[in-house]
Structures are given as C-alpha cells and as structure tokens.
C-alpha cells in the first residue's frame, strides 16, 4: 500500500467517525420517542463504531510503518550468493 492510499483511507475513517459521533449525539439528544431498548442499541452502535473509526487509523499507521521498516531492512541486506551458480 502506498502512502497516498493510506492517507485517503485514514481520512475516510475519520470522516465516518465524525459522522457516527454526530448520529450518536442526535439519538442521545433527540431520540427520546424511541423505545429505550432500541435507543440503547442505537447509541451502542453509533458510539462503538465511532470509537473503532478513530482507533483503526492508528492501527493502520503502525502497520504501514512496520511494513516500511521491514522493506528497508530487506533492501539493506546483501543478496545471498548461490554457491552452485557458474562463476564468470
């Protein structure tokens, strides 16, 4: 995954998190006419996904950094010499 795709994906998660927060707050403030059980489920759903939407980009950043470090370490290693290959 390249850095531009990662940034777009992270921004999409942040947008979804803000949207879930607003929807959860709307249900919390104006959802009084809904059955209390349904209201709790909706609040859990919206706030739970908001938490995931804000946590997941940090996880993606860590994985991306780990992959970049692994790639750099593999690039820094010298290529193994095959003893059976014909010498010039």
PyMOL Python script that loads the backbone (N, CA, C, O; Angstrom):
from pymol import cmd

cmd.read_pdbstr("""\
ATOM      1  N   UNK A   1       0.851  -1.166   0.000  1.00  0.00           N
ATOM      2  CA  UNK A   1       0.000   0.000   0.000  1.00  0.00           C
ATOM      3  C   UNK A   1       0.902   1.237   0.000  1.00  0.00           C
ATOM      4  O   UNK A   1       1.854   1.328   0.776  1.00  0.00           O
ATOM      5  N   UNK A   2       0.591   2.163  -0.865  1.00  0.00           N
ATOM      6  CA  UNK A   2       1.405   3.370  -0.896  1.00  0.00           C
ATOM      7  C   UNK A   2       0.840   4.416   0.067  1.00  0.00           C
ATOM      8  O   UNK A   2      -0.256   4.263   0.605  1.00  0.00           O
ATOM      9  N   UNK A   3       1.596   5.452   0.263  1.00  0.00           N
ATOM     10  CA  UNK A   3       1.268   6.446   1.283  1.00  0.00           C
ATOM     11  C   UNK A   3       0.009   7.242   0.936  1.00  0.00           C
ATOM     12  O   UNK A   3      -0.749   7.604   1.836  1.00  0.00           O
ATOM     13  N   UNK A   4      -0.228   7.517  -0.327  1.00  0.00           N
ATOM     14  CA  UNK A   4      -1.419   8.279  -0.717  1.00  0.00           C
ATOM     15  C   UNK A   4      -2.703   7.500  -0.454  1.00  0.00           C
ATOM     16  O   UNK A   4      -3.684   8.061   0.033  1.00  0.00           O
ATOM     17  N   UNK A   5      -2.696   6.209  -0.775  1.00  0.00           N
ATOM     18  CA  UNK A   5      -3.868   5.375  -0.498  1.00  0.00           C
ATOM     19  C   UNK A   5      -4.122   5.285   1.003  1.00  0.00           C
ATOM     20  O   UNK A   5      -5.268   5.302   1.453  1.00  0.00           O
ATOM     21  N   UNK A   6      -3.038   5.189   1.772  1.00  0.00           N
ATOM     22  CA  UNK A   6      -3.172   5.122   3.223  1.00  0.00           C
ATOM     23  C   UNK A   6      -3.799   6.402   3.761  1.00  0.00           C
ATOM     24  O   UNK A   6      -4.680   6.341   4.619  1.00  0.00           O
ATOM     25  N   UNK A   7      -3.368   7.545   3.278  1.00  0.00           N
ATOM     26  CA  UNK A   7      -3.926   8.827   3.734  1.00  0.00           C
ATOM     27  C   UNK A   7      -5.409   8.929   3.390  1.00  0.00           C
ATOM     28  O   UNK A   7      -6.203   9.385   4.213  1.00  0.00           O
ATOM     29  N   UNK A   8      -5.788   8.510   2.188  1.00  0.00           N
ATOM     30  CA  UNK A   8      -7.200   8.549   1.797  1.00  0.00           C
ATOM     31  C   UNK A   8      -8.035   7.642   2.692  1.00  0.00           C
ATOM     32  O   UNK A   8      -9.134   8.008   3.108  1.00  0.00           O
ATOM     33  N   UNK A   9      -7.508   6.463   2.984  1.00  0.00           N
ATOM     34  CA  UNK A   9      -8.232   5.518   3.831  1.00  0.00           C
ATOM     35  C   UNK A   9      -8.377   6.061   5.257  1.00  0.00           C
ATOM     36  O   UNK A   9      -9.431   5.918   5.877  1.00  0.00           O
ATOM     37  N   UNK A  10      -7.327   6.676   5.763  1.00  0.00           N
ATOM     38  CA  UNK A  10      -7.364   7.254   7.113  1.00  0.00           C
ATOM     39  C   UNK A  10      -8.377   8.391   7.172  1.00  0.00           C
ATOM     40  O   UNK A  10      -9.141   8.493   8.131  1.00  0.00           O
ATOM     41  N   UNK A  11      -8.386   9.243   6.155  1.00  0.00           N
ATOM     42  CA  UNK A  11      -9.354  10.344   6.127  1.00  0.00           C
ATOM     43  C   UNK A  11     -10.786   9.811   6.050  1.00  0.00           C
ATOM     44  O   UNK A  11     -11.693  10.386   6.652  1.00  0.00           O
ATOM     45  N   UNK A  12     -10.993   8.731   5.323  1.00  0.00           N
ATOM     46  CA  UNK A  12     -12.323   8.133   5.244  1.00  0.00           C
ATOM     47  C   UNK A  12     -12.761   7.605   6.611  1.00  0.00           C
ATOM     48  O   UNK A  12     -13.923   7.754   6.988  1.00  0.00           O
ATOM     49  N   UNK A  13     -11.848   6.996   7.346  1.00  0.00           N
ATOM     50  CA  UNK A  13     -12.192   6.516   8.688  1.00  0.00           C
ATOM     51  C   UNK A  13     -12.517   7.672   9.628  1.00  0.00           C
ATOM     52  O   UNK A  13     -13.463   7.585  10.411  1.00  0.00           O
ATOM     53  N   UNK A  14     -11.744   8.752   9.558  1.00  0.00           N
ATOM     54  CA  UNK A  14     -12.037   9.915  10.405  1.00  0.00           C
ATOM     55  C   UNK A  14     -13.385  10.538  10.053  1.00  0.00           C
ATOM     56  O   UNK A  14     -14.135  10.940  10.942  1.00  0.00           O
ATOM     57  N   UNK A  15     -13.693  10.619   8.763  1.00  0.00           N
ATOM     58  CA  UNK A  15     -14.997  11.143   8.342  1.00  0.00           C
ATOM     59  C   UNK A  15     -16.124  10.274   8.880  1.00  0.00           C
ATOM     60  O   UNK A  15     -17.114  10.789   9.400  1.00  0.00           O
ATOM     61  N   UNK A  16     -15.979   8.959   8.757  1.00  0.00           N
ATOM     62  CA  UNK A  16     -17.003   8.039   9.260  1.00  0.00           C
ATOM     63  C   UNK A  16     -17.127   8.148  10.779  1.00  0.00           C
ATOM     64  O   UNK A  16     -18.228   8.042  11.318  1.00  0.00           O
ATOM     65  N   UNK A  17     -16.005   8.359  11.474  1.00  0.00           N
ATOM     66  CA  UNK A  17     -16.055   8.510  12.922  1.00  0.00           C
ATOM     67  C   UNK A  17     -16.807   9.753  13.350  1.00  0.00           C
ATOM     68  O   UNK A  17     -17.596   9.714  14.293  1.00  0.00           O
ATOM     69  N   UNK A  18     -16.565  10.855  12.660  1.00  0.00           N
ATOM     70  CA  UNK A  18     -17.276  12.099  12.980  1.00  0.00           C
ATOM     71  C   UNK A  18     -18.759  11.937  12.682  1.00  0.00           C
ATOM     72  O   UNK A  18     -19.602  12.390  13.457  1.00  0.00           O
ATOM     73  N   UNK A  19     -19.080  11.297  11.569  1.00  0.00           N
ATOM     74  CA  UNK A  19     -20.480  11.064  11.219  1.00  0.00           C
ATOM     75  C   UNK A  19     -21.163  10.196  12.277  1.00  0.00           C
ATOM     76  O   UNK A  19     -22.284  10.495  12.689  1.00  0.00           O
ATOM     77  N   UNK A  20     -20.508   9.138  12.713  1.00  0.00           N
ATOM     78  CA  UNK A  20     -21.081   8.287  13.761  1.00  0.00           C
ATOM     79  C   UNK A  20     -21.249   9.042  15.071  1.00  0.00           C
ATOM     80  O   UNK A  20     -22.235   8.839  15.779  1.00  0.00           O
ATOM     81  N   UNK A  21     -20.296   9.912  15.402  1.00  0.00           N
ATOM     82  CA  UNK A  21     -20.444  10.720  16.616  1.00  0.00           C
ATOM     83  C   UNK A  21     -21.665  11.625  16.541  1.00  0.00           C
ATOM     84  O   UNK A  21     -22.438  11.710  17.495  1.00  0.00           O
ATOM     85  N   UNK A  22     -21.837  12.300  15.413  1.00  0.00           N
ATOM     86  CA  UNK A  22     -22.993  13.184  15.260  1.00  0.00           C
ATOM     87  C   UNK A  22     -24.302  12.401  15.313  1.00  0.00           C
ATOM     88  O   UNK A  22     -25.264  12.845  15.939  1.00  0.00           O
ATOM     89  N   UNK A  23     -24.345  11.247  14.663  1.00  0.00           N
ATOM     90  CA  UNK A  23     -25.564  10.444  14.702  1.00  0.00           C
ATOM     91  C   UNK A  23     -25.843   9.928  16.110  1.00  0.00           C
ATOM     92  O   UNK A  23     -26.993   9.893  16.548  1.00  0.00           O
ATOM     93  N   UNK A  24     -24.796   9.531  16.812  1.00  0.00           N
ATOM     94  CA  UNK A  24     -24.979   9.087  18.194  1.00  0.00           C
ATOM     95  C   UNK A  24     -25.458  10.207  19.098  1.00  0.00           C
ATOM     96  O   UNK A  24     -26.321   9.998  19.951  1.00  0.00           O
ATOM     97  N   UNK A  25     -24.902  11.391  18.914  1.00  0.00           N
ATOM     98  CA  UNK A  25     -25.364  12.544  19.706  1.00  0.00           C
ATOM     99  C   UNK A  25     -26.802  12.910  19.363  1.00  0.00           C
ATOM    100  O   UNK A  25     -27.571  13.285  20.248  1.00  0.00           O
ATOM    101  N   UNK A  26     -27.170  12.809  18.111  1.00  0.00           N
ATOM    102  CA  UNK A  26     -28.551  13.086  17.708  1.00  0.00           C
ATOM    103  C   UNK A  26     -29.514  12.118  18.395  1.00  0.00           C
ATOM    104  O   UNK A  26     -30.548  12.529  18.921  1.00  0.00           O
ATOM    105  N   UNK A  27     -29.168  10.837  18.387  1.00  0.00           N
ATOM    106  CA  UNK A  27     -30.021   9.845  19.052  1.00  0.00           C
ATOM    107  C   UNK A  27     -30.055  10.117  20.555  1.00  0.00           C
ATOM    108  O   UNK A  27     -31.103   9.983  21.187  1.00  0.00           O
ATOM    109  N   UNK A  28     -28.923  10.493  21.121  1.00  0.00           N
ATOM    110  CA  UNK A  28     -28.859  10.769  22.561  1.00  0.00           C
ATOM    111  C   UNK A  28     -29.722  11.968  22.941  1.00  0.00           C
ATOM    112  O   UNK A  28     -30.424  11.934  23.951  1.00  0.00           O
ATOM    113  N   UNK A  29     -29.672  13.022  22.139  1.00  0.00           N
ATOM    114  CA  UNK A  29     -30.386  14.248  22.480  1.00  0.00           C
ATOM    115  C   UNK A  29     -31.841  14.263  22.019  1.00  0.00           C
ATOM    116  O   UNK A  29     -32.706  14.764  22.738  1.00  0.00           O
ATOM    117  N   UNK A  30     -32.125  13.729  20.842  1.00  0.00           N
ATOM    118  CA  UNK A  30     -33.463  13.847  20.260  1.00  0.00           C
ATOM    119  C   UNK A  30     -34.155  12.507  20.050  1.00  0.00           C
ATOM    120  O   UNK A  30     -35.208  12.463  19.415  1.00  0.00           O
ATOM    121  N   UNK A  31     -33.609  11.440  20.550  1.00  0.00           N
ATOM    122  CA  UNK A  31     -34.203  10.121  20.331  1.00  0.00           C
ATOM    123  C   UNK A  31     -35.077   9.666  21.479  1.00  0.00           C
ATOM    124  O   UNK A  31     -35.194   8.464  21.718  1.00  0.00           O
ATOM    125  N   UNK A  32     -35.690  10.580  22.189  1.00  0.00           N
ATOM    126  CA  UNK A  32     -36.498  10.248  23.354  1.00  0.00           C
ATOM    127  C   UNK A  32     -37.769   9.496  23.031  1.00  0.00           C
ATOM    128  O   UNK A  32     -38.296   8.784  23.885  1.00  0.00           O
ATOM    129  N   UNK A  33     -38.279   9.638  21.808  1.00  0.00           N
ATOM    130  CA  UNK A  33     -39.535   8.988  21.443  1.00  0.00           C
ATOM    131  C   UNK A  33     -39.342   7.531  21.055  1.00  0.00           C
ATOM    132  O   UNK A  33     -40.318   6.800  20.890  1.00  0.00           O
ATOM    133  N   UNK A  34     -38.092   7.102  20.909  1.00  0.00           N
ATOM    134  CA  UNK A  34     -37.789   5.717  20.526  1.00  0.00           C
ATOM    135  C   UNK A  34     -37.836   4.846  21.778  1.00  0.00           C
ATOM    136  O   UNK A  34     -37.559   5.312  22.884  1.00  0.00           O
ATOM    137  N   UNK A  35     -38.189   3.581  21.590  1.00  0.00           N
ATOM    138  CA  UNK A  35     -38.202   2.621  22.685  1.00  0.00           C
ATOM    139  C   UNK A  35     -36.826   2.618  23.377  1.00  0.00           C
ATOM    140  O   UNK A  35     -35.809   2.617  22.684  1.00  0.00           O
ATOM    141  N   UNK A  36     -36.763   2.617  24.715  1.00  0.00           N
ATOM    142  CA  UNK A  36     -35.477   2.688  25.412  1.00  0.00           C
ATOM    143  C   UNK A  36     -34.492   1.589  25.034  1.00  0.00           C
ATOM    144  O   UNK A  36     -33.290   1.846  24.971  1.00  0.00           O
ATOM    145  N   UNK A  37     -34.963   0.385  24.783  1.00  0.00           N
ATOM    146  CA  UNK A  37     -34.068  -0.700  24.377  1.00  0.00           C
ATOM    147  C   UNK A  37     -33.450  -0.431  23.012  1.00  0.00           C
ATOM    148  O   UNK A  37     -32.256  -0.640  22.802  1.00  0.00           O
ATOM    149  N   UNK A  38     -34.276   0.032  22.098  1.00  0.00           N
ATOM    150  CA  UNK A  38     -33.797   0.363  20.758  1.00  0.00           C
ATOM    151  C   UNK A  38     -32.831   1.534  20.812  1.00  0.00           C
ATOM    152  O   UNK A  38     -31.830   1.561  20.095  1.00  0.00           O
ATOM    153  N   UNK A  39     -33.138   2.491  21.660  1.00  0.00           N
ATOM    154  CA  UNK A  39     -32.274   3.669  21.801  1.00  0.00           C
ATOM    155  C   UNK A  39     -30.891   3.271  22.311  1.00  0.00           C
ATOM    156  O   UNK A  39     -29.881   3.777  21.822  1.00  0.00           O
ATOM    157  N   UNK A  40     -30.841   2.372  23.284  1.00  0.00           N
ATOM    158  CA  UNK A  40     -29.549   1.916  23.806  1.00  0.00           C
ATOM    159  C   UNK A  40     -28.747   1.181  22.740  1.00  0.00           C
ATOM    160  O   UNK A  40     -27.533   1.353  22.637  1.00  0.00           O
ATOM    161  N   UNK A  41     -29.434   0.364  21.951  1.00  0.00           N
ATOM    162  CA  UNK A  41     -28.747  -0.358  20.883  1.00  0.00           C
ATOM    163  C   UNK A  41     -28.184   0.617  19.855  1.00  0.00           C
ATOM    164  O   UNK A  41     -27.052   0.460  19.397  1.00  0.00           O
ATOM    165  N   UNK A  42     -28.976   1.621  19.497  1.00  0.00           N
ATOM    166  CA  UNK A  42     -28.517   2.625  18.529  1.00  0.00           C
ATOM    167  C   UNK A  42     -27.328   3.413  19.078  1.00  0.00           C
ATOM    168  O   UNK A  42     -26.370   3.679  18.353  1.00  0.00           O
ATOM    169  N   UNK A  43     -27.389   3.783  20.348  1.00  0.00           N
ATOM    170  CA  UNK A  43     -26.276   4.520  20.955  1.00  0.00           C
ATOM    171  C   UNK A  43     -25.018   3.663  20.983  1.00  0.00           C
ATOM    172  O   UNK A  43     -23.930   4.138  20.659  1.00  0.00           O
ATOM    173  N   UNK A  44     -25.170   2.409  21.370  1.00  0.00           N
ATOM    174  CA  UNK A  44     -24.025   1.495  21.380  1.00  0.00           C
ATOM    175  C   UNK A  44     -23.444   1.341  19.984  1.00  0.00           C
ATOM    176  O   UNK A  44     -22.226   1.351  19.809  1.00  0.00           O
ATOM    177  N   UNK A  45     -24.315   1.197  18.991  1.00  0.00           N
ATOM    178  CA  UNK A  45     -23.880   1.036  17.612  1.00  0.00           C
ATOM    179  C   UNK A  45     -23.101   2.263  17.133  1.00  0.00           C
ATOM    180  O   UNK A  45     -21.975   2.129  16.654  1.00  0.00           O
ATOM    181  N   UNK A  46     -23.685   3.453  17.257  1.00  0.00           N
ATOM    182  CA  UNK A  46     -23.040   4.654  16.734  1.00  0.00           C
ATOM    183  C   UNK A  46     -21.759   5.003  17.485  1.00  0.00           C
ATOM    184  O   UNK A  46     -20.740   5.302  16.863  1.00  0.00           O
ATOM    185  N   UNK A  47     -21.800   4.968  18.814  1.00  0.00           N
ATOM    186  CA  UNK A  47     -20.600   5.326  19.570  1.00  0.00           C
ATOM    187  C   UNK A  47     -19.533   4.231  19.469  1.00  0.00           C
ATOM    188  O   UNK A  47     -18.338   4.529  19.471  1.00  0.00           O
ATOM    189  N   UNK A  48     -19.956   2.977  19.382  1.00  0.00           N
ATOM    190  CA  UNK A  48     -18.994   1.893  19.212  1.00  0.00           C
ATOM    191  C   UNK A  48     -18.244   2.002  17.893  1.00  0.00           C
ATOM    192  O   UNK A  48     -17.024   1.845  17.850  1.00  0.00           O
ATOM    193  N   UNK A  49     -18.973   2.271  16.823  1.00  0.00           N
ATOM    194  CA  UNK A  49     -18.308   2.423  15.540  1.00  0.00           C
ATOM    195  C   UNK A  49     -17.496   3.710  15.465  1.00  0.00           C
ATOM    196  O   UNK A  49     -16.493   3.762  14.753  1.00  0.00           O
ATOM    197  N   UNK A  50     -17.907   4.742  16.181  1.00  0.00           N
ATOM    198  CA  UNK A  50     -17.099   5.963  16.221  1.00  0.00           C
ATOM    199  C   UNK A  50     -15.750   5.673  16.879  1.00  0.00           C
ATOM    200  O   UNK A  50     -14.711   6.139  16.411  1.00  0.00           O
ATOM    201  N   UNK A  51     -15.776   4.905  17.959  1.00  0.00           N
ATOM    202  CA  UNK A  51     -14.526   4.535  18.628  1.00  0.00           C
ATOM    203  C   UNK A  51     -13.639   3.734  17.677  1.00  0.00           C
ATOM    204  O   UNK A  51     -12.440   3.996  17.576  1.00  0.00           O
ATOM    205  N   UNK A  52     -14.221   2.767  16.985  1.00  0.00           N
ATOM    206  CA  UNK A  52     -13.444   1.965  16.029  1.00  0.00           C
ATOM    207  C   UNK A  52     -12.904   2.817  14.882  1.00  0.00           C
ATOM    208  O   UNK A  52     -11.777   2.620  14.427  1.00  0.00           O
ATOM    209  N   UNK A  53     -13.720   3.764  14.421  1.00  0.00           N
ATOM    210  CA  UNK A  53     -13.285   4.620  13.316  1.00  0.00           C
ATOM    211  C   UNK A  53     -12.132   5.529  13.710  1.00  0.00           C
ATOM    212  O   UNK A  53     -11.344   5.922  12.850  1.00  0.00           O
ATOM    213  N   UNK A  54     -12.014   5.869  14.974  1.00  0.00           N
ATOM    214  CA  UNK A  54     -10.879   6.683  15.411  1.00  0.00           C
ATOM    215  C   UNK A  54      -9.682   5.827  15.837  1.00  0.00           C
ATOM    216  O   UNK A  54      -8.546   6.300  15.809  1.00  0.00           O
ATOM    217  N   UNK A  55      -9.923   4.584  16.227  1.00  0.00           N
ATOM    218  CA  UNK A  55      -8.819   3.697  16.623  1.00  0.00           C
ATOM    219  C   UNK A  55      -8.127   3.085  15.414  1.00  0.00           C
ATOM    220  O   UNK A  55      -6.902   2.962  15.393  1.00  0.00           O
ATOM    221  N   UNK A  56      -8.907   2.699  14.409  1.00  0.00           N
ATOM    222  CA  UNK A  56      -8.363   1.954  13.290  1.00  0.00           C
ATOM    223  C   UNK A  56      -7.283   2.706  12.506  1.00  0.00           C
ATOM    224  O   UNK A  56      -6.321   2.067  12.079  1.00  0.00           O
ATOM    225  N   UNK A  57      -7.382   4.029  12.290  1.00  0.00           N
ATOM    226  CA  UNK A  57      -6.281   4.721  11.595  1.00  0.00           C
ATOM    227  C   UNK A  57      -4.944   4.625  12.321  1.00  0.00           C
ATOM    228  O   UNK A  57      -3.902   4.538  11.672  1.00  0.00           O
ATOM    229  N   UNK A  58      -4.952   4.640  13.645  1.00  0.00           N
ATOM    230  CA  UNK A  58      -3.687   4.484  14.371  1.00  0.00           C
ATOM    231  C   UNK A  58      -3.106   3.094  14.130  1.00  0.00           C
ATOM    232  O   UNK A  58      -1.891   2.930  14.014  1.00  0.00           O
ATOM    233  N   UNK A  59      -3.984   2.096  14.056  1.00  0.00           N
ATOM    234  CA  UNK A  59      -3.543   0.729  13.758  1.00  0.00           C
ATOM    235  C   UNK A  59      -2.968   0.652  12.339  1.00  0.00           C
ATOM    236  O   UNK A  59      -1.942   0.012  12.109  1.00  0.00           O
ATOM    237  N   UNK A  60      -3.638   1.307  11.400  1.00  0.00           N
ATOM    238  CA  UNK A  60      -3.142   1.312  10.017  1.00  0.00           C
ATOM    239  C   UNK A  60      -1.779   1.991   9.915  1.00  0.00           C
ATOM    240  O   UNK A  60      -0.899   1.527   9.189  1.00  0.00           O
ATOM    241  N   UNK A  61      -1.610   3.090  10.647  1.00  0.00           N
ATOM    242  CA  UNK A  61      -0.324   3.797  10.617  1.00  0.00           C
ATOM    243  C   UNK A  61       0.792   2.914  11.163  1.00  0.00           C
ATOM    244  O   UNK A  61       1.884   2.870  10.596  1.00  0.00           O
ATOM    245  N   UNK A  62       0.526   2.214  12.258  1.00  0.00           N
ATOM    246  CA  UNK A  62       1.530   1.322  12.840  1.00  0.00           C
ATOM    247  C   UNK A  62       1.903   0.204  11.872  1.00  0.00           C
ATOM    248  O   UNK A  62       3.083  -0.103  11.702  1.00  0.00           O
ATOM    249  N   UNK A  63       0.906  -0.403  11.240  1.00  0.00           N
ATOM    250  CA  UNK A  63       1.176  -1.481  10.280  1.00  0.00           C
ATOM    251  C   UNK A  63       1.978  -0.954   9.090  1.00  0.00           C
ATOM    252  O   UNK A  63       2.885  -1.631   8.606  1.00  0.00           O
ATOM    253  N   UNK A  64       1.651   0.246   8.617  1.00  0.00           N
ATOM    254  CA  UNK A  64       2.368   0.826   7.489  1.00  0.00           C
ATOM    255  C   UNK A  64       3.828   1.087   7.851  1.00  0.00           C
ATOM    256  O   UNK A  64       4.723   0.809   7.053  1.00  0.00           O
ATOM    257  N   UNK A  65       4.069   1.616   9.037  1.00  0.00           N
ATOM    258  CA  UNK A  65       5.439   1.878   9.481  1.00  0.00           C
ATOM    259  C   UNK A  65       6.207   0.565   9.619  1.00  0.00           C
ATOM    260  O   UNK A  65       7.372   0.489   9.226  1.00  0.00           O
ATOM    261  N   UNK A  66       5.573  -0.467  10.171  1.00  0.00           N
ATOM    262  CA  UNK A  66       6.224  -1.774  10.291  1.00  0.00           C
ATOM    263  C   UNK A  66       6.582  -2.336   8.919  1.00  0.00           C
ATOM    264  O   UNK A  66       7.671  -2.880   8.737  1.00  0.00           O
ATOM    265  N   UNK A  67       5.678  -2.210   7.958  1.00  0.00           N
ATOM    266  CA  UNK A  67       5.955  -2.704   6.613  1.00  0.00           C
ATOM    267  C   UNK A  67       7.099  -1.930   5.960  1.00  0.00           C
ATOM    268  O   UNK A  67       7.929  -2.514   5.262  1.00  0.00           O
ATOM    269  N   UNK A  68       7.143  -0.625   6.183  1.00  0.00           N
ATOM    270  CA  UNK A  68       8.219   0.182   5.610  1.00  0.00           C
ATOM    271  C   UNK A  68       9.569  -0.187   6.227  1.00  0.00           C
ATOM    272  O   UNK A  68      10.576  -0.259   5.523  1.00  0.00           O
ATOM    273  N   UNK A  69       9.588  -0.418   7.533  1.00  0.00           N
ATOM    274  CA  UNK A  69      10.827  -0.816   8.210  1.00  0.00           C
ATOM    275  C   UNK A  69      11.299  -2.181   7.698  1.00  0.00           C
ATOM    276  O   UNK A  69      12.490  -2.377   7.455  1.00  0.00           O
ATOM    277  N   UNK A  70      10.369  -3.117   7.536  1.00  0.00           N
ATOM    278  CA  UNK A  70      10.708  -4.444   7.026  1.00  0.00           C
ATOM    279  C   UNK A  70      11.242  -4.345   5.600  1.00  0.00           C
ATOM    280  O   UNK A  70      12.225  -5.000   5.254  1.00  0.00           O
ATOM    281  N   UNK A  71      10.604  -3.539   4.788  1.00  0.00           N
ATOM    282  CA  UNK A  71      11.053  -3.366   3.409  1.00  0.00           C
ATOM    283  C   UNK A  71      12.442  -2.740   3.356  1.00  0.00           C
ATOM    284  O   UNK A  71      13.277  -3.150   2.549  1.00  0.00           O
ATOM    285  N   UNK A  72      12.694  -1.750   4.211  1.00  0.00           N
ATOM    286  CA  UNK A  72      14.011  -1.115   4.247  1.00  0.00           C
ATOM    287  C   UNK A  72      15.080  -2.082   4.727  1.00  0.00           C
ATOM    288  O   UNK A  72      16.198  -2.077   4.213  1.00  0.00           O
ATOM    289  N   UNK A  73      14.748  -2.909   5.706  1.00  0.00           N
ATOM    290  CA  UNK A  73      15.735  -3.872   6.200  1.00  0.00           C
ATOM    291  C   UNK A  73      16.032  -4.939   5.144  1.00  0.00           C
ATOM    292  O   UNK A  73      17.169  -5.398   5.035  1.00  0.00           O
ATOM    293  N   UNK A  74      15.034  -5.332   4.374  1.00  0.00           N
ATOM    294  CA  UNK A  74      15.259  -6.303   3.308  1.00  0.00           C
ATOM    295  C   UNK A  74      16.080  -5.700   2.174  1.00  0.00           C
ATOM    296  O   UNK A  74      16.878  -6.393   1.544  1.00  0.00           O
ATOM    297  N   UNK A  75      15.883  -4.412   1.916  1.00  0.00           N
ATOM    298  CA  UNK A  75      16.641  -3.745   0.859  1.00  0.00           C
ATOM    299  C   UNK A  75      18.101  -3.554   1.278  1.00  0.00           C
ATOM    300  O   UNK A  75      18.993  -3.527   0.431  1.00  0.00           O
ATOM    301  N   UNK A  76      18.342  -3.423   2.581  1.00  0.00           N
ATOM    302  CA  UNK A  76      19.695  -3.178   3.074  1.00  0.00           C
ATOM    303  C   UNK A  76      20.531  -4.457   3.106  1.00  0.00           C
ATOM    304  O   UNK A  76      21.759  -4.385   3.067  1.00  0.00           O
ATOM    305  N   UNK A  77      19.895  -5.615   3.175  1.00  0.00           N
ATOM    306  CA  UNK A  77      20.624  -6.878   3.217  1.00  0.00           C
ATOM    307  C   UNK A  77      21.276  -7.145   1.861  1.00  0.00           C
ATOM    308  O   UNK A  77      20.671  -6.888   0.820  1.00  0.00           O
ATOM    309  N   UNK A  78      22.503  -7.658   1.872  1.00  0.00           N
ATOM    310  CA  UNK A  78      23.100  -8.041   0.590  1.00  0.00           C
ATOM    311  C   UNK A  78      22.422  -9.300   0.059  1.00  0.00           C
ATOM    312  O   UNK A  78      21.934 -10.127   0.831  1.00  0.00           O
ATOM    313  N   UNK A  79      22.397  -9.435  -1.240  1.00  0.00           N
ATOM    314  CA  UNK A  79      21.772 -10.597  -1.854  1.00  0.00           C
ATOM    315  C   UNK A  79      22.607 -11.839  -1.549  1.00  0.00           C
ATOM    316  O   UNK A  79      23.833 -11.783  -1.640  1.00  0.00           O
ATOM    317  N   UNK A  80      21.975 -12.959  -1.189  1.00  0.00           N
ATOM    318  CA  UNK A  80      22.738 -14.179  -0.909  1.00  0.00           C
ATOM    319  C   UNK A  80      23.394 -14.705  -2.186  1.00  0.00           C
ATOM    320  O   UNK A  80      22.825 -14.642  -3.276  1.00  0.00           O
ATOM    321  N   UNK A  81      24.586 -15.215  -2.014  1.00  0.00           N
ATOM    322  CA  UNK A  81      25.339 -15.754  -3.145  1.00  0.00           C
ATOM    323  C   UNK A  81      25.037 -17.236  -3.261  1.00  0.00           C
ATOM    324  O   UNK A  81      25.129 -17.970  -2.276  1.00  0.00           O
ATOM    325  N   UNK A  82      24.681 -17.680  -4.450  1.00  0.00           N
ATOM    326  CA  UNK A  82      24.385 -19.084  -4.707  1.00  0.00           C
ATOM    327  C   UNK A  82      25.697 -19.789  -5.034  1.00  0.00           C
ATOM    328  O   UNK A  82      26.320 -19.471  -6.047  1.00  0.00           O
ATOM    329  N   UNK A  83      26.139 -20.745  -4.198  1.00  0.00           N
ATOM    330  CA  UNK A  83      27.439 -21.397  -4.439  1.00  0.00           C
ATOM    331  C   UNK A  83      27.453 -22.253  -5.699  1.00  0.00           C
ATOM    332  O   UNK A  83      28.532 -22.529  -6.224  1.00  0.00           O
ATOM    333  N   UNK A  84      26.316 -22.679  -6.200  1.00  0.00           N
ATOM    334  CA  UNK A  84      26.262 -23.530  -7.374  1.00  0.00           C
ATOM    335  C   UNK A  84      26.189 -22.741  -8.680  1.00  0.00           C
ATOM    336  O   UNK A  84      26.265 -23.327  -9.760  1.00  0.00           O
ATOM    337  N   UNK A  85      26.044 -21.445  -8.595  1.00  0.00           N
ATOM    338  CA  UNK A  85      25.957 -20.655  -9.821  1.00  0.00           C
ATOM    339  C   UNK A  85      27.320 -20.582 -10.481  1.00  0.00           C
ATOM    340  O   UNK A  85      28.339 -20.508  -9.794  1.00  0.00           O
ATOM    341  N   UNK A  86      27.350 -20.601 -11.813  1.00  0.00           N
ATOM    342  CA  UNK A  86      28.641 -20.540 -12.520  1.00  0.00           C
ATOM    343  C   UNK A  86      29.318 -19.193 -12.309  1.00  0.00           C
ATOM    344  O   UNK A  86      28.676 -18.144 -12.359  1.00  0.00           O
ATOM    345  N   UNK A  87      30.615 -19.241 -12.074  1.00  0.00           N
ATOM    346  CA  UNK A  87      31.383 -18.010 -11.868  1.00  0.00           C
ATOM    347  C   UNK A  87      31.860 -17.485 -13.215  1.00  0.00           C
ATOM    348  O   UNK A  87      32.176 -18.257 -14.120  1.00  0.00           O
ATOM    349  N   UNK A  88      31.908 -16.183 -13.333  1.00  0.00           N
ATOM    350  CA  UNK A  88      32.357 -15.574 -14.580  1.00  0.00           C
ATOM    351  C   UNK A  88      33.853 -15.452 -14.626  1.00  0.00           C
ATOM    352  O   UNK A  88      34.402 -14.958 -15.611  1.00  0.00           O
TER     353      UNK A  88
END
""", "prot")
cmd.dss("prot")
cmd.show_as("cartoon", "prot")
cmd.util.cbc("prot")
cmd.orient("prot")
